[in-house]
Amino acid sequence: MNEESSKGTPPLIRKKGGSKMKKSLGPVVNLEEHVYPDWWRRIFNSIYLKTDADIVEDKEITRKEVDLFTEAVSLSPDDKILDLCCGQGRHSIELARRNVRNIYALDRSHYLIQKAKIQTKKEGLCIQFREGDARKLPYSSDFFDVVLILGNSFGYFETVQDDMKILKEIFRVLKPWGRLLIDVADGEFLAAHYEPRSWEWIDKKYFVCRERSLSADGHRLISREIVNHVDRGVIVDQFYGERLYTEDELGQLLKNTGYNNVVFHGKLLSHSQRNQDLGMMQQRIIVSSRVKKPWTTIKKKLPPSIRRVAVVFGDPGKPDILKPSSVFDDDDFYTIDQLKSALKELREYSFIYLDNHQKLINDLISQKGKIDLVFNLCDEGFNNDPRKELHIPSFLEMMGIPYTGSGPQCLAYCYDKSLVRGMAREMNIPVPKAYFIKPEDTIFDLMINFPVIVKPNFGDASFGITQKSVAYKIEELMNAISDIRSQFGYDKPILVEEFITGSDLSLGIIGNSPESYMVLPLLEEDYSELPAELPKICGYEAKWLPGSPYWKIKSIKAKIPEETKKFIIGSSLKLFVRLECRDYVRFDWRLDDQGNPRLLEVNPNPGWCWDGHLAKMAKLAGISYAELLESILKAADIRLGFRTINGIKKTYNNEHQTTDQEILIK
């Protein structure tokens, strides 16, 4: 299986001895009888590039196609991409020009691969070209984020079973949640509209004559090309056959091979400068799909230098009241697989994953002595009960199993918003004015001015905080209190806090003060696309409800005065130590209308997902998601004495003013 074919080009006609024939066969009654099973092995050469140059050598056509394909599968510069059956690499090269960094490309044609390498070297691009057969890919399992089959490079073989071999190989090399995009001739259209005969000038010297017919079973289009030179006569007389897939057939083939989320992206119509016989490229189907599969288990003996880590998650088999549907959905599984993909990049660690809470205790007991560390990412809490988040580290403490992140005492402190406010005030760290409503309170004096925001005193993930939580008058306040009590129960305390409307900020710290840590760039919520009538908050709707106007909130690098930034960092570091935070933590702040910072919350073991606030801060610092996770693991290693500090220590003076240095944990 090879590269793209717009009108195709089967093997050269040969004599019995194998020498090339320069003359045409003349009239042929049955084109199909002259198609070799492996026609694709010899056809893709300089003649192919000449006959199909009106499309495959047109840079503007390639740019427009790459625009379409990029949007269809949401390509990003960090994706690891395989351009399968890449031909002379026109799509790969265009992607590399757009700063896509991890491109691999494979094709059967030695000639086209060499041409692609020459062009890549000429432009100073980085693409890993390779010759090979698409039915047996030379790549490891779970390797690629995206596989592309473009330019009508699918359906060359005589049987559907061979096409399925290709799809199964792609399935193997794609990561969980990987994407496949196929650009292939519209079989239904071509069967009804193919041109039985045509001829056209390629340039001033070459012209090509074509014949076409349907195969006996009606499932392939058989083509013949006679390429002629005005002085030299017949150059080649060649035959080939390509399978005609309809949308229904292609969709069913993908589903039968295990693909999910099959999406058709409309029809792609070809235009060229010659605009004569467009052949197989005249109208094409663009289809994408995803791979939902577990990661491939690879058993191998690990060297002693590799750290063995057990990653603990929430339980996807149990209800989770914090999620909109109360269960793990595709977004949650995608998030977990993104994490696993990032962890696979860490060469100093080996990971196992534990998420069945029914047997989690026994699993951890059985792993004692076999693992070096637990990567505690169970922010859902034991049995997905958020009030039992501290139970996991408590058990690990009793078992003497080292783990990442904050301990049970810190998690208990920070789960209580009022308690954290009290500690901050004792340390002269400013917080918004607030009023604490006890479960038994039915009448109270509100001692702060409107507007106010009503929050559950216990909780995280912004659960219970929506646009209705912001009250501008007494009736709205009573409704907000009633909503929280009906949702959480009447036995839970509530915090009524003055609503501060200035810059909404987050600060992340990785490591452990004062030994070794790094402060990530401050993040600010951008509410510019939020309708003016809605309160500017980043609550439950912004984090969990894609259809909400709050979903449009973006996070950007904070633009605040340097003195304000230094004050926030210094205060956060003091709280880091006082609350006994460990390894990684996020602090939420907001500026009042005078630009004065007020602490809102402290989040030990904050959200670890690939698109969360901590990952966004890291990206601003030029740190990839995998590097962020590695820095958390290394912070724990340093704290536990498994690793020495190798970095630049960050220092503060008595007023907690930062220097310009920021430490990276190495």
SULZI-V614159 format. One line per field, one symbol per residue. ss: DSSP state (H for helix, E for strand, - for the rest). phi: phi as a letter, one per 30 degrees, with the letter a starting at -180 (. if undefined). burial: 1 if it has 24 or more other ideal C-beta (glycine too) atoms within 12 Angstrom, else 0. A space follows every 50 residues. Layout:
BEGIN
ss = ???
phi = ???
burial = ???
END
This chain:
BEGIN
ss = -------------E-----E----------HHHH----HHH----HHHHH H-HHHH--HHHHHHHHHHHHHH-------EEEEE-----HHHHHHHH--- -EEEEEE--HHHHHHHHHHHHHH----EEEE------------EEEEEE- ---------HHHHHHHHHHHHHHEEEEEEEEEEEE-HHHHHHH---EEEE E----EEEEEEEEE-----EEEEEEEEEE---EEEEEEEEEEE---HHHH HHHHHH---EEEEEEEEEE---------HHH-EEEEEEEE---------- ------EEEEEE-----------------HHHHHHHHHHHHHH-----EE EEEE-----HHHHHHHHE--E-EEEE-----HHH-HHHHHHHHHHHHHH- --E----HHHHHHHHEHHHHHHHHHH----E--EEEE------------- -EEEEE-E--------HHHEE--HHHHHHHHHHHHHHH-----EEEEE-- ---EEEEEEEEE---EEEE---EEEE-------------HHHHH----HH HH-EEEE----HHHHHHHHHHHHHHHHH-----EEEEEEEE-----EEEE EEEE--------HHHHHHHH----HHHHHHHHHHHHHHHH---------- -E-----E--------
phi = .bddbdbiaddddbdedjddcccddidbdbdddccdeceddcdcbddedd dcddcdccddddddddedddddchdbecdccccdhdididdedddddcid ccccbbadddddddddddddddcicbbcdadlcddbddbddhccdbbcbc iicbjdddbdddddedddddeddddeidccbbcbedddddecbdcdbaaa ddadccbbcbbbaddedicbccbbbccbcdccidcbbbbabbdccdeddd ddddddcjdbhdbcciccccbbddhcddhdcebbccbbacccaddddcca dcdedddcbccccdcddcdbdddecibdceddddddddddddddddddbb bbbbbcddbdddddddddjcccacddcdddjehicedcdddddddddddi cdadidddddddeddcddddedddddcicdbddabccdeddcbacdcbdd dbbcbddckbhhdjcbeddcccaddddddddddddddcjdccdbccbddc cdecbbbcbcjbdcdaabcdedcbdccdcdeedcddbccdddcbcddded dddccbddcbeddddddddddddddedddidbiaabccbbcddciddbdc abbdhdecddcdddddddddcicdddddddddddddededidbddbacdc bbcddidddddbdcdb
burial = 11111111111110000000000010000011011100111111101111 11111111001100110111011011011111111111111111111001 01111111101110111011000010111111111010101111111111 11111111010111011111111111111111111111111001000101 01000111111111100011111111110000011111111111111011 10110011110111100101010100111111111111111110100000 00000011111111110101111000010001111111111111110111 11111010011011001000111111111111111111111111110010 11111111011011111111101100101111011110000000010000 11111111111111111111100001100110111011000111111111 11111111111110111111111110100100011111111111000001 00101101010001111111111111111111111111111000011111 11111111110111111111101111111111111111110010100001 0100010100011110
END
